Amino acid sequence: MATKPKARRTSVARRSKKAGLPPGTLVYTGERRVESVRMTVIEYDEQHVQERHLGAIDECLPFRAAPTVTWMNIDGLHDVGVIETLGKAFELHPLLLEDILSTAQRPKFEDYEKNLFVVLKMLHFDDHHQGVETEQVSLVVGPNFVLSFQERVGDVFDFVRDRIRNAKGRIRKLGADYLAYSLVDAIVDSYFLVLEKLGERIENLEEELVGNPSQKTLQQIHALKREMITLRRSIWPLRELVSGLQRSESPWIAESTRIYLRDIYDHTIQIIDTIESFRDMVSGMLDIYLSSISNRMNAVMKVLTIIATLFIPLTFIAGVYGMNFEHMPELEWRYGYAVVWGVMICVAAIMLMYFRRRKWL
């Protein structure tokens, strides 16, 4: 979905609320999209799995020291008190909490010694508005837990939940770092679906562009260009993020997990290449649109010029015999009117034959 200028100014206005505040001040800069914060917990090991919804923030405190792997997902960031309490329970740095609440963050990775912090952009293609929606997802990886923070309910992690519930793959046998990898991998894989939808939209727009471009076509091209800029801003830093996770010496990332991070890195490169190809295609579409409009204008001017050229000698003849002189012999001639018409028709026919021979028609 294309971003309107007004929406961009509103986003800047929300970020400006933090101007002058000391570092670590918790201010939510996003949009309030849920009525209340929803917290879900999946606790598992190789033999057991338990899933529950938390009614109060105090219920999350026992999971900090649990020996099993714990995945706690928080939907809704507008309640700063919940985020602050959760940060104290899991010993999260104030700057980390500040970045979670600042929803305009660039995708990045930071090592806070006690945990790892990862920020990504989760993309969703809106079929109704034919546009891309962006949502920030923050992950905190600890020795035996992963905290995920989202702005609203709904994500791309259903396949990960299904693998945990049904003990599919390696996820129940490995630690929190592999769970974090699985979440990042789910987000990156969803990019391919979004790009597939965008590719179909670009193909349809190309057909419209070649067939019958209109002012609406130009608006769609500009909307696509803005979306390409948003995608590039959301995905390009991901390469640096994954590379940083691979090179990180943090004890919270096992050597066996780094191999899987290489696979995410390869997918990221493919996605970036696809985005660059789409950007080139959209830029070329704008040139095609301008060329089509210019060619259409040239065709119209060509027809009008030929019509005007045909009428120049006919207008001359009509002008000569429209003069009010007394002594014009042809005016009193019985067949003068018919002869003048014949001459005018012959002149027009000869000119048309000449234009056709020169392939101007």
Secondary structure, 3 states (H helix, E strand, C coil): CCCCHHHHHHHHHHHHHHCCCCCCCCCCCCCCCCCCCEEEEEEECCCCEEEEEECCHHHHHHHHHCCCEEEEEEECCCCHHHHHHHHHHCCCCHHHHHHHHCCCCCCEEEECCCCEEEEEEEEEEECCCCEEEEEEEEEEECCCEEEEEECCCCCCCHHHHHHHHHCCCCCCCCCHHHHHHHHHHHHHHHHHHHHHHHHHHHHHHHHHHHHCCCHHHHHHHHHHHHHHHHHHHHHHHHHHHHHHHHHCCCCCCCHHHHHHHHHHHHHHHHHHHHHHHHHHHHHHHHHHHHHHHHHHHHHHHHHHHHHHHHHHHHHHHHHHCCCCCCCCHHHHCCCHHHHHHHHHHHHHHHHHHHHHHCCCC
